[in-house]
Amino acid sequence: MSIYTIKKVPVNEVDKLVLFIDCYWKKGHALVKSRALLDFQHLNKEEGCYNFIVAENNETKEYDALVGFISTAQYDKKLIENGDYWGAIWKFREDVTNCEISNAAFYIWKRIFKQPYFQSYAAIGISEVAKRIYEVSRIPIASLNQYYIANETVDNFKIGANLIKGNTNACSSHISHIKSIDINQIEEGDVKAVYKPIKSIEYIKNRYSKHPIYKYMFWGIFSETLNAIFVIRKVQVKEACVLRVIDVLGDISKIGNIYDDIQRLLKENNAEYLDFMNYGLDEACFTRMGFQHLDLNQEEIIVPNYFEPFEKKNVKLEIAYKSKCDNYVAFKGDSDQDRPNVL
């Protein structure tokens, strides 16, 4: 008989969950310090549990291994039948030496694939240990691409470095325009979700406008009609700031040249640049809009990704995903990437 019970964390054991994260993942982690953030990201009210699967030691009654996950249905219950899940914290106790701990850590991760209606799984930001497991499990690993538009009026970049200004390759015949929108005034059907995992207006509202800590802006991208919604977060580093595209709802392929509008919004926000990280979208879409592609081989050009704490360096952000559908697209706000790291 196994020494472990595999289960989701019941609500009445949340203190054990928080203690595990604090002791074995990261001392003072944001999910430890903020119950509101933990509930926002992982509380499953319908099942009366947190979306963490644990290996509980039957002898000590402690958690010896843990994996967290996030379903798109966390922010819109109607999406449950799409079966889309992202990985979060995945950790086993290194001070535990029994012969079952490694298998238990692997097994709890595999249990994510048994969640209701399962269709896809992805993890963004991968440890070397997890990477080896993904490779053995034949789960593809790729990297997110990063694009940017630099503020032409900035002479001395404090956050980025040596950014290329202008984009002569942007589309000249197809111009789109950007307008700040009130997301609560947008209804389902106003913009169509075209990428997997499927999201909805309800998802965007609950995931971003109701976030307990971060504040987001919403930009509508219009040609003749609303083509897409960009979810934007302003990131401050001392006296400097940047704008980041965190998520998108809509069809990127229908967006034309937005370079001039981005310049206007960068100036209005006194921001050094706008960046956009994603996996699965054609680079030609970004060239047409007016973006530059960040080439990680050109080390002198820096568009940082770590801000809490801030590190002025480029980051190769990897994604591992398993999907039963084509057209899988990931953004910076997917998985557990866009959450506070320092409180």
BELLIN-V956529 format. One record per helix or strand of 2 or more residues. SS is the DSSP state (h for helix, s for strand). FROM is the first residue (numbers start at 0). LEN is the number of residues. Records with the same first field share a line. If there is no record, write none. Layout:
SS: FROM-LEN + FROM-LEN
This chain:
s: 3-7 + 42-2 + 48-9 + 62-9 + 83-9 + 119-5 + 139-4 + 144-6 + 176-4 + 216-6 + 225-12 + 239-11 + 272-7 + 291-2 + 317-6 + 329-2
h: 10-15 + 29-4 + 34-8 + 71-3 + 76-6 + 100-14 + 127-9 + 182-3 + 200-9 + 251-3 + 258-10 + 282-7
